[in-house]
Structure formats: structure tokens, C-alpha cells
Amino acid sequence: MKILKYKKFAGLHIVCKKCNKLIEVSQEAYKDCKHPIDRQRYKAILKQNGSRKTRDLRTLEYDTAIEELLEFKRELSNPVQFVSQIPHIETKPELFKDCIMMFSDWLENVDVPFFEQKVRSREYIRDTVGYVCKLKIYLENNGHKTDKMTIYQVDKTIVNKYFEELYQKSKSIATYNHNIRALKGFYKFLIATKGYDLINPLQYAKLKNEAPNPINVDDNDFYKIMNCLTEENSIQIYKNGVRKNRYRPYIKEAFELIAYSGMRITEAISIKYSDIVLTKNGEIDYVIGVDYKYEKAHNHDKSKPKKIVPIPYSPELADLLKRLDYKNHLGEDRYLIGADENISRESMAKQLSHSFGFYRNKAGITSPIGLKHLRKSFLTKIETQTGLVESLGYQKTKSVIQNNYLVKPEVARAVKGKGFRLFNPDVI
């Protein structure tokens, strides 16, 4: 693995901006980091009065990095100078690779004015920059020398050819659309935020239709999967020989909670015993869920009350809560699912998603259903049985529910079940 030039110097390090690991050790891949040199930056890490001070250095040249490090050290030793700091000089690099690095810094709010900063998850930044880097890899594979290629040379013709090939090769509609959105955002950043005199080659690019016909998890398929959730024969073997144990002690209850709550995966497994609301008679009334997607988009600074989703009572949900011994844990700040597991809710959500796919195949189900489709099943049933899905607040607008969640064949069956007919037979 090639990295930036490095010689040992007190306080100077090289960090991978994709996985946030220091990688200068022994000039080789460190801690399993295998990301390309384009994702690397020099970083100053100094100690002052027992505290750790860090700064991402702007340069990619070793000698200049030393100068920036020493300047940072002088600022720290002079409190007045450090507080006032030298005004940041706006730069407009022309090399394509430097523009990618500048875009990455902007996503991380490096040198971005406070009122312009936006909270983004590490995963979002990693994936977005990764999609832009795919264009760079494509250029290199087609004989372009990206070390010397300017952003002005990556014109509409090149980008159009890249997406033409991607359109034909991409098996996932979502992945193709993510590439489009990332590159659109990259060029919009350069033109609107940085003032580059460019034409956005993706200004009129169209996304593929991701969900023209939403699918759900059929009742029989759900029960088949649930019956397969045993510790035996739960080792998934990948083509490269890697083995993964897909079974977890809490997996059955996790799948059930996602199915009976209608929440997104991470939202469902983040429900706690303190979220259970009882009636005056001490019976289960409803369960409080939080719309994390809305929170990230509209309440990242926690300045507003959380968007609550009241999860309605159902016999299945009540039975699950009883099996989880809710009466003895009522009011506790404790997760319903895997409370004692040393794992983040996000990592658990990914783990459960992979496990669902494994057990789906184990059950012999050929339909391309995933764990997320349990939400579509839930919302479809709420709508067809009560017509109140919009009022519960699972989505911002009814149009989102209608276009992306309601499974139309199930709606047609519900209409049939209610005895629908066009004409009154007594008139004949």
C-alpha cells in the first residue's frame, strides 16, 4: 500500500480519512487499512497542558507539512495568537484528486463557517466520497493520469460515458442512484459553494425508479423464516472462505419487534422498556418509537422535541412484550433487544439485516425480501384494516406511504374482503 511520504517527526502523523486510522507505521497497511493514497492526510497531534490538540494539515507535501505543524505548535504556545488565529485563505485547487479531498473536508465541516455546518454521519461521508472516488478509479482504468488531471478535464463527455457503463453493469438500482446523487452533490459543491466555472455534467441526470411496485413479506414466508431461527446450521460461508455465524440469542425477538412495530430496523431495536405506555388499568396502551430518519434530517442539533411515533397495540406485540418480561423491567432505561450486548445499535441493525437474508435463503424463499420489507407489510396492514396509517406519523406525508410502502395487491385483496362490488344486484 502506497502512502504519503513519511519520516518520523514529533507530532506528525498520517491519517486515513476514510477509516480514521493512523497509517504511517512501518510504511505498510496498518490496522487493516487498505484505502488508497487519495484518502490520506497529514495530521498534527500535540499535547498541551495534559490535553490533546489536533489539526488536519492542508498540504500533501512532507516538508510543507512540517512547516504547518511547527506553525500549529507556535499557535498553541501563544494563547492570544491561538485564539485569534490567522484568517483562513480560501483556495481553489484545480487537480481533480485535490477537489475530491476538498469535498471530503467540506462534508466533515473542516474550515466551514458554523452557520453553514451540517451534521453528517461518518458512514454517509465515507460512502459519498467513495462514490466520487469510483469515477477517479474508472478514469485510471481507462488510461487517464489522474495525478495531473484537472477538474476541468473531467468534462460532460467523460462523466456521461462513465455513467453509461455503470447503468449497464450496475445490478443494484439503489447503488446506481447513490452514484448519481454523490456526483451531483460533488459538482454542486464545486460550482455553488466554491465558485468554480464549471457546467454540472449531472444537472439533468435521471435516477432509476427504485420502487415502482413495493413488495412485502408474506405471512407464510415470515413464519417459515421464524421456524428456521435455530443455532444449528447457521454458519454462512462466503466464496472467499470467510465463515459467519448468523445466529444470535436475541434474533427471533428482534425480527418480531421489527415486524410488530413497523419501525425501521435501528429504530425498532432502540426501543426500551421505558417506552412502553400503560393504560390506567395497567394494560399495554401503546409503545413509543422515535423517527430517527426525521431526527437526522430536521433535528440534528436536538433543538426540537423528538418526533414520536406511537406504535399501536396488537396481540402479537403484547405477546412479545410479555415474553420479554416487560412487567419486571417497566420504566427501565434498558433496550428490549440485546440489552447486555456490547455492540452499537447501528452495528446490530446491519448484523440482523444480513442474518435475515441468510435465514430467508435457508427457508427456501426465492422472493427478494429483506428485513426492511417487514415495515412495508406492517404499514400495508394498518392502512387496509384501519385507514389510519398516515395519522400515526410513520412517514412525513401520505404520498410517501402510498408510493413506497403500500403493497397494492394486498390493498386489492382487502377491498375484495370487504365485499366490494360495482352495482347493486337488487336493481336488476
Buried (B, 14 or more C-beta within 10 A) or exposed (E): BEBBEBEEEEBBBBBBBBBEBBBBBEEEBBEEBEBBBBBBBBBBBBEEEEEEBEBBBBBBEBEEBBEBBBBBBEBBEEEEEBEEEEEEEEEEBEBBBBBBBBBBBBBBBBBBEEEEBEEBEEEEBBEBBBBBBBBBEBBBEEEBEBEEBEBEBBEEEBBEEBBEEBEEEBEEEEEBBBBBBBBBBBBEBBBEEBEBEBEBBBEEBEEBEEEEEBBBBBEEBBEBBBEBBEEEEBEBEEEEEEEEEBBBEBBBBBBBBBBBBBBBBBBBBBBBBEBBEBEEEEEBBBBBBBBBBBBEEEBEEEEEEBBEBBBBBBEEBBEBBEEBEBEEBEEEEEBBBBBEBEEEBBEBBBBBBBBBBBBBEBBEBEEEBBBEBBBBBBBBBBBBEEEEBBEBBBBBEEEEBBEBBBBEEBBEEBEEEEEEEEEEEEEE
